[in-house]
Amino acid sequence: MDSKNNKIKAVIFDMDGVLVDTETLKFKAYQKLLEKIHGVKSFSLFNRYGWQGRTEEHNAEYFIKKYYLSVKIEEFIKEKRSIYQALLGKELKLIDGIRDLLDWLSDKKWPLALATSTNKKSMDYIMKKFDLGRYFISKLSKEDVSNHKPAPDVYLKSAEILKVQPNTCLMFEDTPTGIEAAKRAGMKCIAITTTYTKEYLSQADLIIDSYQQLDMNNLGALIKNNN
C-alpha cells in the first residue's frame, strides 16, 4: 500500500455512510422532526448539503436558523434522537461489502480506527449491534474532540492513538465535510458514493461506488493511479 512518497501504515473509517447506512435514517429523522413536529413543508433530500456529515449541535443550530424555529437547540436534539433511535432499531443495515473489507484488513494485521462525528451512545449501539468494535484499536466519537469535522482533530487523534504519522493513514469517507477533514489532517482518502454523488466528492484521492470495486491487494496502486 504505497501512496506516493509515504507508505500507508493504518486505515481509519468514518462510520455513518461508510460502515452503516445511517445517513438515510438521519434524513428520515430530520424530515419527520421538521415536517410533523415543526410544520416545515420544504425539507427534502436536496437540503442535505448544509448538514450531512456534521454534528447534531451544528445541525440543530442550522435547522433552527434556516426554518426560524422557536425551539432550543437542546430540545431539538432530544426530539431528533428519539426519532432516530427508533429508526436505528428497525431499519439499520451495514453498507454492502464493508464486512469483507474489515475482515480482510484485520486478517492482514492492519491497524484500524473509527473516527465519527456521531455521539458515543449511537456509536456504541452500532458497534454492538453489528459486532464491529472488535475490528478497531481506537473508536472516537464527537465527545472525544473539541473541534469537529471539517476540522481534522478526530483524525489526528486517531493517528496519535495508532502511533502513526497522519500522512501514513488512509481514510474512508462519504461526505465533502469528512474529506476536507482528512485532507486537512494530511491523509489519503477514499470516498464512497453512499451519500453524495461523485461531483461532490472530487477532493478525494479515489472515489468508489461500492467496496466490491476495491482490489484489496492493490489499494495503494489504486490511489496512486487516480492522483
C-alpha positions in Angstrom: 0.0 0.0 0.0 2.3 2.8 -1.2 0.9 6.2 -1.8 3.4 8.5 -3.5 6.3 9.0 -1.0 4.5 7.8 2.1 3.7 4.2 2.9 0.3 3.7 4.3 0.5 2.1 7.8 -3.0 2.4 9.1 -6.6 2.7 8.0 -9.3 5.0 9.6 -13.0 4.7 8.9 -15.8 7.2 9.3 -19.0 5.4 10.5 -22.2 7.0 9.1 -22.5 6.1 5.4 -19.2 4.2 5.4 -19.8 1.3 7.8 -23.6 1.6 8.2 -26.4 3.2 6.2 -27.3 5.7 8.8 -27.4 8.8 6.6 -30.7 7.6 5.1 -32.1 7.2 8.6 -30.8 10.6 9.7 -32.6 12.2 6.8 -35.8 10.4 7.7 -35.4 11.5 11.3 -34.9 15.2 10.4 -37.7 15.0 7.8 -40.1 13.7 10.4 -39.0 16.1 13.0 -39.2 19.1 10.8 -42.4 18.3 8.9 -44.6 16.6 11.5 -43.4 18.3 14.7 -42.4 21.8 13.4 -44.5 22.1 10.3 -41.7 22.6 7.8 -43.0 21.7 4.3 -40.0 22.3 2.1 -37.5 19.8 3.6 -36.2 17.3 1.0 -33.0 15.3 0.1 -31.8 18.4 -1.8 -31.5 20.3 1.5 -28.8 17.9 2.8 -25.7 19.8 1.7 -25.8 22.1 4.7 -26.0 19.4 7.4 -24.9 15.9 6.3 -21.6 14.8 7.9 -21.9 17.4 10.7 -22.6 17.1 14.4 -26.1 17.2 16.0 -25.3 20.6 17.6 -24.3 22.1 14.2 -27.4 20.6 12.5 -29.8 21.8 15.3 -28.5 25.3 15.0 -28.5 25.1 11.2 -32.2 24.0 11.0 -33.4 26.3 13.7 -31.9 29.3 11.9 -32.9 28.1 8.4 -36.6 27.5 9.3 -37.0 30.1 12.1 -38.0 27.5 14.6 -38.9 28.6 18.1 -37.2 25.7 19.9 -34.0 25.4 21.9 -31.0 23.5 20.5 -31.1 21.0 23.3 -34.7 20.2 22.8 -34.3 19.9 19.0 -31.5 17.4 19.6 -33.6 15.4 22.1 -36.5 15.2 19.7 -34.3 14.1 16.8 -32.5 11.5 18.9 -35.9 9.9 19.9 -37.0 9.5 16.3 -33.5 8.4 15.1 -33.1 5.8 17.8 -36.4 4.2 16.9 -35.3 4.1 13.2 -32.0 2.5 14.2 -33.8 -0.3 15.9 -35.9 -1.1 12.9 -34.1 -0.2 9.7 -30.3 0.0 10.2 -28.1 -2.1 8.0 -24.4 -2.5 7.1 -23.1 -1.0 3.8 -22.7 -3.8 1.3 -19.2 -5.2 1.3 -17.9 -3.5 4.4 -17.7 -6.7 6.5 -15.5 -8.3 3.8 -13.2 -5.3 3.8 -12.8 -5.2 7.5 -12.2 -8.9 7.7 -9.5 -8.7 5.0 -7.7 -5.7 6.6 -7.9 -7.4 10.0 -6.5 -10.7 8.6 -3.6 -8.7 7.2 -3.0 -7.1 10.6 -3.7 -3.5 9.5 -4.2 -1.1 12.5 -7.8 0.2 12.2 -9.5 3.1 13.8 -13.0 4.5 13.8 -13.5 8.3 13.8 -17.0 9.6 13.7 -19.0 12.8 14.3 -21.8 10.8 15.9 -22.4 10.8 19.6 -20.9 8.0 21.7 -24.2 6.4 22.6 -25.1 5.9 18.9 -21.6 4.7 18.1 -21.6 2.2 20.9 -25.1 0.9 19.8 -23.9 0.4 16.2 -20.7 -1.3 17.3 -22.6 -3.7 19.5 -25.4 -4.4 17.1 -23.1 -5.5 14.2 -20.2 -6.7 16.3 -17.9 -4.1 14.7 -16.0 -3.0 17.8 -13.5 -5.9 17.6 -12.0 -4.6 14.4 -10.8 -1.2 15.8 -7.9 -0.3 18.0 -9.4 3.1 18.5 -13.0 4.3 18.4 -13.6 8.1 18.7 -16.9 9.9 18.7 -17.8 13.6 18.8 -17.3 13.7 22.6 -13.6 12.9 22.2 -12.6 16.1 20.5 -13.4 19.8 20.9 -13.3 20.7 17.2 -15.4 18.7 14.8 -15.3 17.9 11.0 -14.3 19.6 8.8 -11.6 20.3 11.5 -9.1 17.4 11.4 -8.9 16.8 15.1 -10.7 13.4 15.3 -8.4 12.0 12.6 -5.3 13.5 14.1 -6.2 12.0 17.5 -6.8 8.6 15.8 -3.4 8.6 14.2 -1.9 9.5 17.6 -3.6 6.6 19.3 -2.5 4.3 16.5 1.1 5.6 16.9 1.5 6.5 13.2 2.0 9.8 11.3 -1.1 11.3 9.8 0.4 11.2 6.3 0.7 7.4 6.6 -3.1 7.0 7.2 -5.8 6.1 4.6 -9.2 7.4 5.4 -12.6 6.1 4.2 -15.3 8.8 4.0 -18.6 9.6 2.3 -19.1 13.4 2.7 -17.3 16.5 1.5 -17.0 17.6 5.1 -15.2 14.4 6.0 -12.9 14.5 3.0 -12.0 18.1 3.9 -11.1 17.0 7.4 -9.0 14.1 6.1 -7.1 16.4 3.7 -6.5 18.9 6.4 -5.0 16.1 8.5 -2.7 15.2 5.6 -4.3 11.9 5.0 -5.2 10.0 1.8 -8.9 9.5 1.4 -11.1 7.0 -0.4 -14.7 8.3 -0.8 -17.7 6.0 -1.3 -20.9 7.3 -3.1 -23.4 6.1 -0.5 -24.4 9.6 0.5 -23.1 12.0 -2.2 -22.6 11.7 -5.9 -19.1 11.9 -7.4 -19.1 15.6 -8.2 -19.4 16.4 -4.5 -16.5 14.1 -3.6 -13.9 15.3 -6.1 -11.3 16.2 -3.4 -10.9 12.5 -2.5 -7.9 10.6 -3.9 -10.2 7.8 -5.1 -14.0 7.6 -5.5 -15.8 4.3 -5.5 -19.5 3.3 -5.8 -19.1 0.1 -3.8 -16.5 -1.7 -1.8 -16.7 -4.5 -4.4 -14.7 -2.2 -6.7 -11.7 -2.3 -4.5 -8.8 -4.6 -5.4 -7.8 -5.3 -1.8 -4.3 -6.4 -2.7 -3.6 -3.2 -4.6 -5.3 -0.3 -2.7 -2.1 1.8 -2.8 -1.8 1.5 -6.5 -5.5 2.4 -7.0 -4.9 5.7 -5.1 -1.7 6.5 -6.9 -3.3 5.9 -10.3 -6.1 8.3 -9.5 -3.9 11.2 -8.5 
